[in-house]
Amino acid sequence: MNTKIINWLILIALALIWGSSFILMKRGLDSFSSDEVAALRIFIAFLFLSPLLLKHFKKEFLKHWKGFIGMGVLGNFIPAFLFTKAETGISSSLTGMLNSLTPLFTMILGVVLFKAKTKLINVIGILIGFVGAIGLLSVGRSEEANNSILFSSFVVLATICYALSVNIIKKELSGVNSITATVWAMLFIGPLAGIYLFGFTDFVADLSNQPKAFESLGYVSLLAIFGTAISVIIFNVLIKNTNALFASSVTYLIPVVAMAWGIVDGEVVLPIHFLSIAVILLGVYLVNKKEKKSI
């Protein structure tokens, strides 16, 4: 099998993994609270990656501690709690669609906080993307509108955290292997998630009393191992085999997978959803487009 086909298979696998994470969160919420699902996801991912510390533990990496904490807290810890909280009020498919705002916030925060350069076409893309986001946020009956906007705002906050994390990684961890960075980031947040899970939630009681608890635990384990741990390693391989532009195209496929799972699970997906996500993805495309003239 040639390299090009392998790269496309990796891209599709990533889209399936990340696009499926929203329905896995939903299944976890069948038995556990949103906080329990989030903490469990982080803690299991930490346990899965912890054996790699033997290979990736080097004292000199301590000088990057700010980057590791930023990546762990903003790129994993806080979004995990925001996404699960959002899914207690909106569908998993809508959550997946709103997640596509990440590249837009990445560029905005890069320009505002990290002095990154941008182009006119990119700014146009940001504006178009937000038109699509407004379309998604406005969906629903009037009596449900405020509730939908509230829970959708948790996803928007999560994408802002992701965007901050991406920019911090670019600035602080550009010379660190992505697998090493992930292991160290989990080292900072994994134990905290475990302490919170077993010391401040009803996880143990829910595991004993909820009829579908072990089924939900299985779904969250898949989410943690594949959606948080292995996917980063696969993504790293894809970037090395191709380039950042090709790898970032997974952004276009994730909401498609999330919508497909939502439809299979009986969630309502309206024509306005398709139209709004198409507008957002057009904006994402323009955000990633290059031109000669800078502003």
Rosetta blueprint (number, residue, H / E / L):
1 M L
2 N L
3 T H
4 K H
5 I H
6 I H
7 N H
8 W H
9 L H
10 I H
11 L H
12 I H
13 A H
14 L H
15 A H
16 L H
17 I H
18 W H
19 G H
20 S H
21 S H
22 F H
23 I H
24 L H
25 M H
26 K H
27 R H
28 G H
29 L L
30 D L
31 S L
32 F L
33 S L
34 S H
35 D H
36 E H
37 V H
38 A H
39 A H
40 L H
41 R H
42 I H
43 F H
44 I H
45 A H
46 F H
47 L H
48 F H
49 L H
50 S H
51 P H
52 L H
53 L H
54 L H
55 K H
56 H H
57 F L
58 K L
59 K H
60 E H
61 F H
62 L H
63 K H
64 H H
65 W H
66 K H
67 G H
68 F H
69 I H
70 G H
71 M H
72 G H
73 V H
74 L H
75 G H
76 N H
77 F H
78 I H
79 P H
80 A H
81 F H
82 L H
83 F H
84 T H
85 K H
86 A H
87 E L
88 T L
89 G L
90 I L
91 S L
92 S H
93 S H
94 L H
95 T H
96 G H
97 M H
98 L H
99 N H
100 S H
101 L H
102 T H
103 P H
104 L H
105 F H
106 T H
107 M H
108 I H
109 L H
110 G H
111 V H
112 V H
113 L H
114 F H
115 K L
116 A L
117 K L
118 T L
119 K E
120 L H
121 I H
122 N H
123 V H
124 I H
125 G H
126 I H
127 L H
128 I H
129 G H
130 F H
131 V H
132 G H
133 A H
134 I H
135 G H
136 L H
137 L H
138 S L
139 V L
140 G L
141 R L
142 S H
143 E H
144 E H
145 A H
146 N H
147 N H
148 S H
149 I H
150 L H
151 F H
152 S H
153 S H
154 F H
155 V H
156 V H
157 L H
158 A H
159 T H
160 I H
161 C H
162 Y H
163 A H
164 L H
165 S H
166 V H
167 N H
168 I H
169 I H
170 K H
171 K H
172 E H
173 L L
174 S L
175 G L
176 V L
177 N L
178 S H
179 I H
180 T H
181 A H
182 T H
183 V H
184 W H
185 A H
186 M H
187 L H
188 F H
189 I H
190 G H
191 P H
192 L H
193 A H
194 G H
195 I H
196 Y H
197 L H
198 F H
199 G H
200 F H
201 T L
202 D L
203 F H
204 V H
205 A H
206 D H
207 L H
208 S H
209 N H
210 Q L
211 P L
212 K L
213 A H
214 F H
215 E H
216 S H
217 L H
218 G H
219 Y H
220 V H
221 S H
222 L H
223 L H
224 A H
225 I H
226 F H
227 G H
228 T H
229 A H
230 I H
231 S H
232 V H
233 I H
234 I H
235 F H
236 N H
237 V H
238 L H
239 I H
240 K H
241 N H
242 T L
243 N L
244 A H
245 L H
246 F H
247 A H
248 S H
249 S L
250 V H
251 T H
252 Y H
253 L H
254 I H
255 P H
256 V H
257 V H
258 A H
259 M H
260 A H
261 W H
262 G H
263 I H
264 V H
265 D L
266 G L
267 E L
268 V L
269 V L
270 L L
271 P H
272 I H
273 H H
274 F H
275 L H
276 S H
277 I H
278 A H
279 V H
280 I H
281 L H
282 L H
283 G H
284 V H
285 Y H
286 L H
287 V H
288 N L
289 K L
290 K L
291 E L
292 K L
293 K L
294 S E
295 I L
